[in-house]
Amino acid sequence: MNFDLSFYWAIFLRRLPVMALFVLLFSSLGIVAALKLPETYMTSARLLLEASHIPDSMVSSVVQSSAAQQLEVIEQRLMTRANLIDIANRFDVFEDMDAMEPDNVNAKMKEATKIRRRGGREGGRGDSSIMMTISFEARTGQIAASVVNEYVTLVLEENSKFRASRAESTLEFFEHEVERLNDELSRKSVEIANFKSENAKALPQDQAFRLGRENSLQERLDQLAKELAVAEQRREQIKLNFENPRKPAENARSAYEEELVIGKAELERLRESYGESNPRIIRLKDRIKRLEAIVAARNSVDGTAEESEDIKTLYDAALKDADGKIKVIRDQIEATEDELEELRKNISRSAVNAIRLAELERDYQILQTRYGSAVSNLNLARMSERIESTAQGQRINVIENASVPQVPSGPNRPLIAAIGIFFGFGLAVGYFVVLELLNWVIRRPSELSERFNISPLVTIPYIESRMEKAVRRGALVVTLVAVLIGVPAVLWYIDTHYLPLELIVQKSLSKLGLG
């Protein structure tokens, strides 16, 4: 389609009133708002998050959050609804505060506050220093400075509170943990002591002694069995000697003499190992004296009835002595067997006790290891708490406080006026283009040829009469005059009786993100 400049110029003139309405309306809004918007003042303060004064290689802080995370937490606590509303009320940040809703105050405070962070890198305590800038825009410079300085005070307090609370909570946790583990260690020690006391005869550490004692007692039993057999044989020999009718005296005498010789030999053997005051030697001496008396009496009497009576007395004494010795040996055997049985029971119980004792001692060692680790962590927590309480750890310093600005920072009046004018022209152009795209009416011969793919021989245009042309031009002039007069009048009425134009523009710019 060929571009016909005269045709489009005619259409432009026809649509000029509506297009002028758009341009005039929005340009007027932009210019009026740029002139009437109140001045605003912005000021800022700069803070620096510095590293700890004490190297980590010496004492590591329990606050292991990265610098960025700490500042994020502090910012979230600073920008709470309660803080913002309280600051707005204390410094009378907005006009007509009493008529504003709390939610509206909270939203406006967040909108006027700007917090930026610069520097640092993720990675825990290895972060480089981070610069934090807090800015606030208000209707006066004094309000802006007061609010920013209050923000700085809250940031410093929150940082100190944040680090101190972390250190104190960590210290309190490890104090309770050390106390709890100490109680568990005490209970486990008592349990082990009670177990050892209840199983004192079957503890695994004495197993080697019990096995050796078992062998010793078994050998002792074998020895006592042999001694019992010898004692019983000797008793039978005494009976045979007494009951032999041929030479009772000689037989009896030879038995006592044999016993006397054995006793003297035993006495000599014991003297090599013990002193004269040893009970065994004393008893053996008494026995030898009795045997010597018997033998002497046997040698001093003749073979009369009196001799028979003496032999009978000697026989009874020898038999009683033999029976006593047999009884002693049997008592020793019985005691040894009882001890051996008890020892074997303890040996069998020792294996079970070894498992249980090993379990108790293993639990005790685990608790002791945990206790040592908890004590070490407790000492570290105490040192870290001391560092935080003396402000020697990582902290925020104020590099530059907020000052009262003397020159307003806003609004950007040329930009607001330019936006209004640009928006008006944009709507006018858009209106023209949209009507052209939606118009399917044939208005020129070229459009007839393009639409139906024909070549008309001749076209007859619509010819206006002088009256129609005068009416059309008069209507155009009237419309333009109405737009030029009506738009300012409407804007004046809205600004005076409904809502100030600057507020309408300010809300519109805020919704567009340009406020």
C-alpha positions as a printed NumPy array, in Angstrom:
array([[   0.   ,    0.   ,    0.   ],
       [   1.391,    3.38 ,   -1.093],
       [   1.781,    5.953,    1.626],
       [  -0.474,    8.936,    0.887],
       [   0.701,   11.803,    3.082],
       [  -2.227,   14.086,    2.304],
       [  -4.717,   11.337,    3.109],
       [  -3.189,   10.605,    6.525],
       [  -2.852,   14.314,    7.227],
       [  -6.543,   14.694,    6.684],
       [  -7.237,   11.78 ,    9.024],
       [  -4.826,   13.285,   11.599],
       [  -6.714,   16.568,   11.533],
       [ -10.006,   14.728,   11.942],
       [  -8.73 ,   12.854,   15.037],
       [  -6.77 ,   15.771,   16.394],
       [  -9.273,   16.749,   19.121],
       [  -9.183,   13.349,   20.812],
       [  -5.418,   13.109,   20.44 ],
       [  -5.062,   16.624,   21.805],
       [  -7.236,   15.581,   24.738],
       [  -4.814,   12.781,   25.645],
       [  -1.74 ,   14.969,   25.234],
       [  -3.187,   17.89 ,   27.116],
       [  -4.664,   15.791,   29.947],
       [  -1.573,   13.796,   30.824],
       [   0.874,   16.604,   30.133],
       [  -1.12 ,   18.841,   32.444],
       [  -1.155,   16.16 ,   35.124],
       [   2.606,   15.698,   34.85 ],
       [   3.419,   19.395,   34.886],
       [   1.021,   20.213,   37.726],
       [   2.312,   17.307,   39.804],
       [   5.934,   18.29 ,   39.123],
       [   5.2  ,   21.796,   40.33 ],
       [   3.028,   20.909,   43.318],
       [   4.662,   17.756,   44.745],
       [   6.238,   18.575,   48.126],
       [   9.974,   18.518,   48.528],
       [  11.508,   15.444,   50.132],
       [  14.829,   15.026,   51.926],
       [  16.964,   11.917,   52.007],
       [  19.937,   11.139,   54.202],
       [  21.9  ,    7.975,   54.944],
       [  24.337,    6.419,   57.385],
       [  27.107,    3.962,   56.647],
       [  28.065,    1.042,   58.855],
       [  30.92 ,   -1.433,   58.539],
       [  30.861,   -5.027,   59.768],
       [  34.463,   -5.668,   60.902],
       [  36.188,   -8.965,   61.581],
       [  37.044,  -10.142,   65.093],
       [  40.016,   -8.538,   66.853],
       [  41.139,  -11.969,   68.095],
       [  42.33 ,  -14.442,   65.412],
       [  40.291,  -17.602,   64.907],
       [  43.47 ,  -19.651,   65.307],
       [  43.564,  -18.598,   68.975],
       [  39.886,  -18.561,   69.964],
       [  37.041,  -19.447,   67.618],
       [  33.745,  -17.652,   68.175],
       [  30.608,  -19.726,   68.67 ],
       [  28.741,  -17.35 ,   66.312],
       [  29.5  ,  -19.106,   63.035],
       [  26.921,  -17.337,   60.836],
       [  28.332,  -15.544,   57.813],
       [  28.465,  -11.763,   57.821],
       [  25.778,  -11.601,   55.133],
       [  23.502,  -13.879,   57.156],
       [  24.005,  -11.811,   60.306],
       [  23.143,   -8.593,   58.502],
       [  20.11 ,  -10.255,   56.913],
       [  18.841,  -11.296,   60.355],
       [  19.48 ,   -7.818,   61.762],
       [  17.689,   -6.188,   58.814],
       [  14.636,   -8.423,   59.25 ],
       [  14.463,   -7.586,   62.971],
       [  14.923,   -3.889,   62.243],
       [  12.124,   -3.755,   59.666],
       [   9.485,   -5.318,   61.862],
       [   6.036,   -3.747,   61.892],
       [   6.279,   -2.746,   65.561],
       [   9.636,   -0.975,   65.095],
       [   8.539,    0.962,   62.02 ],
       [   5.244,    2.148,   63.515],
       [   6.954,    3.128,   66.771],
       [   9.627,    5.157,   64.951],
       [   6.994,    6.847,   62.762],
       [   4.977,    7.881,   65.82 ],
       [   7.969,    9.108,   67.809],
       [   9.35 ,   11.34 ,   65.049],
       [   6.015,   12.309,   63.441],
       [   7.28 ,   11.098,   60.081],
       [   4.072,   11.629,   58.11 ],
       [   1.508,   14.381,   58.142],
       [  -1.866,   13.526,   59.673],
       [  -0.413,   10.509,   61.472],
       [  -3.508,   10.197,   63.65 ],
       [  -5.71 ,    9.646,   60.612],
       [  -3.466,    6.982,   59.043],
       [  -4.012,    3.27 ,   59.448],
       [  -1.115,    1.297,   61.035],
       [  -0.78 ,   -0.888,   57.953],
       [  -0.495,    2.211,   55.776],
       [   2.172,    3.651,   58.092],
       [   4.103,    0.372,   57.975],
       [   3.962,    0.252,   54.165],
       [   5.06 ,    3.899,   53.775],
       [   7.947,    3.418,   56.213],
       [   9.188,    0.409,   54.264],
       [   8.792,    2.358,   51.019],
       [  10.82 ,    5.291,   52.364],
       [  13.579,    3.092,   53.824],
       [  16.425,    1.817,   51.663],
       [  19.027,   -0.652,   52.976],
       [  21.942,   -1.673,   50.77 ],
       [  24.847,   -3.992,   51.467],
       [  28.123,   -3.978,   49.606],
       [  31.186,   -6.2  ,   49.822],
       [  31.716,   -9.546,   51.531],
       [  31.47 ,  -12.994,   50.052],
       [  29.725,  -16.125,   51.242],
       [  31.787,  -18.457,   53.343],
       [  31.251,  -18.098,   57.053],
       [  33.781,  -16.248,   59.198],
       [  36.153,  -15.913,   56.259],
       [  33.958,  -13.126,   54.855],
       [  35.564,   -9.823,   54.004],
       [  34.177,   -6.666,   55.589],
       [  30.673,   -5.653,   54.527],
       [  29.502,   -2.058,   54.146],
       [  25.852,   -1.415,   55.035],
       [  24.082,    1.786,   54.004],
       [  20.742,    2.816,   55.549],
       [  18.796,    5.634,   53.861],
       [  15.457,    7.275,   54.585],
       [  13.394,    9.828,   52.7  ],
       [  11.103,   12.176,   54.651],
       [   9.297,   15.494,   54.317],
       [  11.991,   17.335,   56.303],
       [  15.704,   16.853,   56.67 ],
       [  15.524,   16.67 ,   60.457],
       [  12.981,   13.819,   60.375],
       [  15.072,   11.909,   57.845],
       [  18.251,   12.258,   59.949],
       [  16.44 ,   11.325,   63.176],
       [  14.924,    8.199,   61.643],
       [  18.225,    7.043,   60.135],
       [  20.105,    7.571,   63.401],
       [  17.397,    5.602,   65.205],
       [  17.838,    2.833,   62.655],
       [  21.593,    2.842,   63.338],
       [  21.008,    2.613,   67.095],
       [  18.665,   -0.343,   66.631],
       [  21.136,   -2.066,   64.296],
       [  23.964,   -1.749,   66.825],
       [  21.728,   -2.994,   69.636],
       [  20.442,   -5.921,   67.555],
       [  23.968,   -6.906,   66.537],
       [  25.19 ,   -6.86 ,   70.126],
       [  22.079,   -8.685,   71.311],
       [  22.322,  -11.217,   68.479],
       [  25.939,  -12.179,   69.182],
       [  25.572,  -12.075,   72.968],
       [  22.431,  -14.219,   72.909],
       [  24.135,  -16.779,   70.663],
       [  27.158,  -16.925,   72.963],
       [  25.039,  -17.102,   76.147],
       [  22.709,  -19.782,   74.788],
       [  25.708,  -21.855,   73.677],
       [  27.346,  -21.448,   77.094],
       [  24.132,  -22.405,   78.892],
       [  23.712,  -25.475,   76.697],
       [  27.209,  -26.802,   77.376],
       [  26.917,  -26.057,   81.11 ],
       [  23.788,  -28.206,   81.266],
       [  25.429,  -30.833,   79.047],
       [  28.523,  -31.067,   81.278],
       [  26.327,  -31.325,   84.384],
       [  24.169,  -34.01 ,   82.785],
       [  27.152,  -36.063,   81.594],
       [  28.804,  -35.715,   85.007],
       [  25.677,  -37.155,   86.654],
       [  25.597,  -39.99 ,   84.137],
       [  29.278,  -40.727,   84.786],
       [  28.617,  -40.849,   88.533],
       [  25.679,  -43.196,   88.074],
       [  27.677,  -45.42 ,   85.746],
       [  30.614,  -45.51 ,   88.214],
       [  28.272,  -46.564,   91.016],
       [  26.749,  -49.217,   88.772],
       [  30.197,  -50.637,   87.926],
       [  31.252,  -50.564,   91.603],
       [  28.06 ,  -52.35 ,   92.686],
       [  28.5  ,  -54.96 ,   89.971],
       [  32.088,  -55.63 ,   91.027],
       [  31.048,  -55.817,   94.672],
       [  28.241,  -58.288,   93.938],
       [  30.496,  -60.428,   91.758],
       [  33.774,  -60.011,   93.656],
       [  34.52 ,  -63.766,   93.479],
       [  33.802,  -64.054,   89.744],
       [  35.456,  -61.018,   88.176],
       [  37.262,  -61.611,   84.863],
       [  40.533,  -60.019,   85.986],
       [  40.981,  -62.784,   88.63 ],
       [  40.29 ,  -65.619,   86.186],
       [  43.958,  -66.621,   85.904],
       [  44.25 ,  -66.83 ,   89.705],
       [  41.109,  -68.976,   89.89 ],
       [  42.385,  -71.359,   87.233],
       [  45.681,  -71.707,   89.09 ],
       [  43.818,  -72.163,   92.364],
       [  41.69 ,  -74.875,   90.738],
       [  44.801,  -76.841,   89.755],
       [  46.265,  -76.351,   93.224],
       [  43.092,  -77.594,   94.921],
       [  42.909,  -80.594,   92.602],
       [  46.463,  -81.493,   93.488],
       [  45.621,  -80.965,   97.154],
       [  42.667,  -83.363,   96.824],
       [  44.919,  -86.003,   95.288],
       [  47.444,  -85.556,   98.082],
       [  44.763,  -85.755,  100.783],
       [  43.369,  -88.908,   99.183],
       [  46.792,  -90.491,   99.433],
       [  47.196,  -89.373,  103.057],
       [  43.735,  -90.746,  103.855],
       [  44.648,  -94.099,  102.33 ],
       [  47.883,  -94.198,  104.386],
       [  46.049,  -93.234,  107.594],
       [  43.381,  -95.863,  107.063],
       [  46.021,  -98.471,  106.318],
       [  47.884,  -97.543,  109.491],
       [  44.674,  -97.849,  111.516],
       [  44.095, -101.327,  110.106],
       [  47.681, -102.232,  110.935],
       [  47.153, -101.169,  114.587],
       [  44.065, -103.341,  114.806],
       [  45.878, -106.298,  113.333],
       [  48.742, -105.924,  115.764],
       [  46.413, -105.774,  118.721],
       [  44.236, -108.662,  117.582],
       [  47.235, -110.97 ,  116.861],
       [  47.273, -113.443,  119.808],
       [  50.866, -114.519,  119.387],
       [  52.965, -111.439,  120.205],
       [  50.663, -108.698,  121.116],
       [  53.199, -106.891,  123.258],
       [  55.929, -106.983,  120.679],
       [  53.54 , -106.077,  117.928],
       [  52.123, -103.193,  119.922],
       [  55.531, -102.094,  120.958],
       [  56.836, -102.167,  117.388],
       [  53.814, -100.103,  116.152],
       [  54.34 ,  -97.364,  118.813],
       [  58.025,  -97.349,  118.228],
       [  57.44 ,  -97.055,  114.484],
       [  55.041,  -94.153,  115.118],
       [  57.637,  -92.564,  117.404],
       [  60.345,  -92.804,  114.761],
       [  58.028,  -91.261,  112.141],
       [  57.113,  -88.443,  114.53 ],
       [  60.735,  -87.604,  115.279],
       [  61.577,  -87.566,  111.568],
       [  58.595,  -85.26 ,  110.929],
       [  59.767,  -82.985,  113.768],
       [  63.232,  -82.667,  112.265],
       [  61.735,  -81.837,  108.874],
       [  59.45 ,  -79.123,  110.29 ],
       [  62.313,  -77.559,  112.269],
       [  64.059,  -76.865,  108.995],
       [  61.136,  -74.617,  107.903],
       [  59.549,  -73.321,  111.14 ],
       [  60.615,  -72.103,  114.539],
       [  60.071,  -73.848,  117.885],
       [  57.037,  -71.668,  118.608],
       [  55.164,  -72.92 ,  115.545],
       [  51.855,  -74.596,  116.548],
       [  52.52 ,  -77.633,  114.386],
       [  55.9  ,  -78.245,  116.042],
       [  54.381,  -77.785,  119.507],
       [  51.62 ,  -80.326,  118.786],
       [  54.089,  -82.753,  117.29 ],
       [  56.334,  -82.456,  120.379],
       [  53.398,  -83.266,  122.652],
       [  52.556,  -86.3  ,  120.563],
       [  56.172,  -87.514,  120.615],
       [  56.23 ,  -87.17 ,  124.422],
       [  53.126,  -89.33 ,  124.715],
       [  54.61 ,  -91.949,  122.414],
       [  57.889,  -91.957,  124.388],
       [  55.919,  -92.4  ,  127.6  ],
       [  54.019,  -95.31 ,  126.103],
       [  57.177,  -96.96 ,  124.805],
       [  58.936,  -96.421,  128.184],
       [  55.979,  -97.902,  130.015],
       [  55.982, -100.877,  127.666],
       [  59.644, -101.529,  128.351],
       [  59.323, -101.217,  132.173],
       [  56.506, -103.757,  132.713],
       [  56.68 , -107.552,  132.515],
       [  54.34 , -109.917,  130.727],
       [  51.691, -110.065,  133.432],
       [  48.023, -109.145,  133.428],
       [  49.084, -105.636,  134.283],
       [  51.036, -105.581,  131.02 ],
       [  47.958, -106.641,  129.078],
       [  46.007, -103.837,  130.704],
       [  48.642, -101.298,  129.687],
       [  48.717, -102.661,  126.143],
       [  44.947, -102.292,  125.956],
       [  45.222,  -98.693,  127.122],
       [  47.992,  -98.029,  124.595],
       [  45.929,  -99.662,  121.859],
       [  42.911,  -97.482,  122.591],
       [  45.04 ,  -94.368,  122.572],
       [  46.691,  -95.338,  119.256],
       [  43.366,  -96.203,  117.67 ],
       [  41.831,  -92.93 ,  118.845],
       [  44.787,  -91.02 ,  117.478],
       [  44.475,  -92.79 ,  114.107],
       [  40.732,  -92.118,  113.947],
       [  41.343,  -88.445,  114.763],
       [  43.896,  -88.161,  112.008],
       [  41.532,  -89.811,  109.523],
       [  38.751,  -87.431,  110.534],
       [  40.996,  -84.422,  110.068],
       [  41.992,  -85.603,  106.6  ],
       [  38.377,  -86.248,  105.634],
       [  37.351,  -82.807,  106.89 ],
       [  40.142,  -81.293,  104.813],
       [  38.971,  -83.247,  101.762],
       [  35.395,  -82.087,  102.248],
       [  36.448,  -78.453,  102.675],
       [  38.702,  -78.667,   99.639],
       [  35.911,  -80.19 ,   97.537],
       [  33.493,  -77.434,   98.625],
       [  36.033,  -74.763,   97.781],
       [  36.768,  -76.409,   94.441],
       [  33.057,  -76.581,   93.571],
       [  32.561,  -72.929,   94.474],
       [  35.656,  -72.016,   92.473],
       [  34.388,  -73.838,   89.38 ],
       [  31.044,  -72.025,   89.633],
       [  32.886,  -68.699,   89.772],
       [  34.993,  -69.698,   86.785],
       [  31.85 ,  -70.423,   84.749],
       [  30.201,  -67.165,   85.933],
       [  33.309,  -65.168,   85.09 ],
       [  32.697,  -65.412,   81.316],
       [  29.202,  -63.902,   81.638],
       [  30.462,  -61.269,   84.063],
       [  33.254,  -60.393,   81.651],
       [  30.713,  -59.566,   78.913],
       [  28.545,  -57.494,   81.243],
       [  31.523,  -55.687,   82.798],
       [  32.98 ,  -54.939,   79.373],
       [  29.618,  -53.459,   78.354],
       [  29.482,  -51.271,   81.466],
       [  33.076,  -50.111,   81.041],
       [  32.508,  -49.415,   77.333],
       [  29.503,  -47.231,   78.167],
       [  31.591,  -45.509,   80.815],
       [  34.398,  -44.819,   78.321],
       [  31.905,  -43.406,   75.81 ],
       [  30.424,  -41.142,   78.481],
       [  33.901,  -40.089,   79.557],
       [  34.825,  -39.198,   75.973],
       [  31.624,  -37.195,   75.568],
       [  32.218,  -35.535,   78.919],
       [  35.749,  -34.52 ,   77.905],
       [  34.467,  -33.118,   74.618],
       [  31.676,  -31.247,   76.434],
       [  34.153,  -29.757,   78.921],
       [  36.376,  -28.633,   76.05 ],
       [  33.409,  -27.053,   74.285],
       [  32.314,  -25.454,   77.555],
       [  35.717,  -23.799,   77.958],
       [  35.503,  -22.563,   74.355],
       [  31.971,  -21.253,   74.952],
       [  33.107,  -19.417,   78.086],
       [  35.974,  -17.81 ,   76.206],
       [  33.691,  -16.886,   73.309],
       [  31.11 ,  -15.423,   75.696],
       [  33.871,  -13.366,   77.283],
       [  34.95 ,  -12.111,   73.855],
       [  31.407,  -11.098,   72.945],
       [  30.74 ,   -9.425,   76.305],
       [  33.905,   -7.308,   75.934],
       [  33.088,   -6.468,   72.263],
       [  36.292,   -8.061,   70.982],
       [  34.527,  -10.235,   68.402],
       [  33.032,   -9.43 ,   65.046],
       [  31.084,   -6.172,   65.354],
       [  29.401,   -3.337,   63.464],
       [  30.984,    0.112,   63.56 ],
       [  29.417,    3.368,   62.399],
       [  31.534,    4.879,   59.631],
       [  29.306,    7.882,   58.982],
       [  26.272,    9.052,   60.915],
       [  23.258,   10.57 ,   59.202],
       [  23.423,   14.357,   58.844],
       [  20.523,   16.768,   58.345],
       [  20.298,   17.44 ,   54.575],
       [  19.939,   21.092,   53.522],
       [  19.104,   20.466,   49.861],
       [  15.981,   18.473,   48.944],
       [  16.579,   15.196,   47.208],
       [  13.207,   15.044,   45.462],
       [  10.967,   14.972,   43.707],
       [  12.6  ,   14.891,   40.254],
       [  10.324,   17.526,   38.747],
       [  11.675,   17.475,   35.149],
       [  11.377,   13.706,   35.053],
       [   7.794,   13.756,   36.346],
       [   6.789,   16.435,   33.808],
       [   8.558,   14.558,   30.991],
       [   6.807,   11.328,   31.971],
       [   3.392,   13.062,   31.828],
       [   4.082,   14.611,   28.414],
       [   5.557,   11.382,   27.043],
       [   2.624,    9.364,   28.333],
       [   0.134,   11.801,   26.73 ],
       [   1.864,   11.681,   23.343],
       [   2.138,    7.923,   23.591],
       [  -1.587,    7.528,   24.181],
       [  -2.358,    9.907,   21.293],
       [  -0.15 ,    7.979,   18.88 ],
       [  -1.52 ,    4.715,   20.168],
       [  -5.083,    5.953,   19.674],
       [  -4.3  ,    6.908,   16.046],
       [  -2.567,    3.626,   15.234],
       [  -5.186,    1.413,   16.879],
       [  -8.038,    3.089,   14.951],
       [  -6.165,    2.582,   11.713],
       [  -5.559,   -1.085,   12.427],
       [  -9.215,   -1.697,   13.341],
       [ -10.694,    0.301,   10.419],
       [ -11.712,   -1.932,    7.468],
       [ -13.718,    0.734,    5.569],
       [ -12.625,    1.453,    1.95 ],
       [ -11.664,    5.084,    1.749],
       [  -9.376,    5.35 ,   -1.335],
       [  -9.274,    3.91 ,   -4.859],
       [  -6.026,    2.128,   -4.041],
       [  -7.735,    0.308,   -1.167],
       [ -10.512,   -0.779,   -3.575],
       [  -7.951,   -2.264,   -5.951],
       [  -6.105,   -4.037,   -3.136],
       [  -9.257,   -5.398,   -1.508],
       [ -10.937,   -6.816,   -4.642],
       [  -7.916,   -7.164,   -6.942],
       [  -9.517,   -5.053,   -9.682],
       [  -8.63 ,   -1.913,  -11.578],
       [ -11.59 ,    0.508,  -11.56 ],
       [ -11.999,    2.711,  -14.643],
       [ -13.001,    5.689,  -12.598],
       [ -13.796,    6.54 ,   -8.926],
       [ -16.119,    9.279,   -7.774],
       [ -15.236,   10.702,   -4.324],
       [ -17.729,   12.028,   -1.85 ],
       [ -17.993,   15.783,   -2.409],
       [ -18.991,   17.852,    0.6  ],
       [ -21.18 ,   20.839,    0.206],
       [ -20.087,   24.168,    1.517],
       [ -22.461,   23.782,    4.451],
       [ -21.139,   20.34 ,    5.389],
       [ -17.571,   21.518,    5.123],
       [ -18.323,   24.544,    7.316],
       [ -20.095,   22.386,    9.87 ],
       [ -17.217,   19.907,    9.995],
       [ -14.598,   22.584,   10.433],
       [ -16.715,   24.362,   13.005],
       [ -17.137,   21.141,   14.963],
       [ -13.373,   20.595,   14.874],
       [ -12.694,   24.091,   16.165],
       [ -15.315,   23.775,   18.869],
       [ -13.951,   20.427,   19.966],
       [ -10.398,   21.787,   20.168],
       [ -11.561,   24.801,   22.141],
       [ -13.574,   22.537,   24.451],
       [ -10.532,   20.338,   25.028],
       [  -8.236,   23.288,   25.658],
       [ -10.663,   24.857,   28.112],
       [ -12.433,   21.789,   29.525],
       [  -9.344,   19.744,   30.428],
       [  -7.812,   22.441,   32.645],
       [ -11.214,   23.094,   34.175],
       [ -11.733,   19.406,   34.992],
       [  -8.226,   19.132,   36.423],
       [  -8.84 ,   22.208,   38.553],
       [ -12.119,   20.778,   39.835],
       [ -10.497,   17.413,   40.705],
       [  -7.565,   19.101,   42.407],
       [  -9.839,   21.433,   44.398],
       [ -12.831,   19.303,   45.333],
       [ -11.74 ,   15.675,   45.086],
       [  -8.007,   14.865,   45.474],
       [  -4.867,   16.907,   44.847],
       [  -3.37 ,   16.097,   41.494],
       [   0.112,   15.564,   43.01 ],
       [  -1.255,   12.744,   45.154],
       [  -2.861,   11.1  ,   42.165],
       [   0.392,   11.321,   40.209],
       [   2.438,   10.186,   43.195],
       [   0.291,    7.072,   43.66 ],
       [   0.45 ,    6.343,   39.947],
       [   4.239,    6.677,   39.918],
       [   4.51 ,    4.466,   43.013],
       [   2.48 ,    1.73 ,   41.319],
       [   4.728,    2.013,   38.272],
       [   7.828,    1.812,   40.48 ],
       [   8.909,    5.345,   39.665],
       [   7.9  ,    7.022,   42.938]])
